[in-house]
Amino acid sequence: MRNLLLLTAALLLPLPLHAAADQAPQLLLKRVQSFFIAANPHQRINDISGKFRQQARIASLNRSRTGHGTMQIMFQRQNGAEQTLFCWNYLKPSRQQVICDGETLWVYMPENNQVMVSAVTDKSYYKEDPLLFLRNLSHLDKHFSVEWAAKRRDQHGNYVLALTPLKASVYIKTLELAVPAWINNRSARLRFPIAAATIIDPTDNVTSIEFSDIRINSGLTPQQFKFDVPAGVAVVHPADLRRQ
């Protein structure tokens, strides 16, 4: 409680944010989260659309693979509860869609003529998703501790935070977030406060994602996060794989 009071008091001090950010990564993470929790819906991020570029490196093979595509994320708030709806459209290296309407997760692989369907409540196929952090942007500090990365700034001048899961994860050892320097300006227009993310797993495999052409609050609707299974596509459930 004492630490929380100290953090709150620090946030109220009349210091420029860059000074606070240089002293406490916790304050910078609080600032990132603030873009998603403002009481006024016109002052918070309700949905995100844009492009992403991904690079995955397999440490044991010293091999990398790149991909890119488009994404849409919607934060749906109802009766005090929050659901995160998302759609990732991979265009390269192969076409794939990952869609969630808050209750069901679809992973569609056209080349395999197959779609994996699981419930959001299925822990083995949802809660351990390495992209889980994108569904918790308003309360990352409930899931991660935070400190500065080895390099506090990247080549673009972004701050770099290193987050460690509070509970052991088979997918995430460290999550690094690149936070744009414009976040120092509290009067800056509303923008997406994450430029890139790097996920390092317990075996030191590295997945890096860069975001670009981001649009916020474009008016996405829940219907855009529904997936209609195409005729002839095989539907597979997690239970089917566990029986194999």
Buried (B, 14 or more C-beta within 10 A) or exposed (E): EEEEEEBEEBBEEEEEBBEBBBEBBBBBBBBBBBBBBEEEEEEBBBBBBBBBBBBBBBEEEEEEEEBBBBBBBBBBBEEEEBBBBBBBBBEEEEEBBBBBBBEBBBBBBEEEEEBBBBEBEBEEBBEEBBBBBBBBBBEBBEBBEBEBBEEBEBEEEBBBBBBBBEEEBEBBBBBBBBBBBEBBEEEEEEEBBBBBBBBBBEEEBBBBBBBEEBEBBEEBEEEBBEBEEEEEBEEBBBEEEEEE
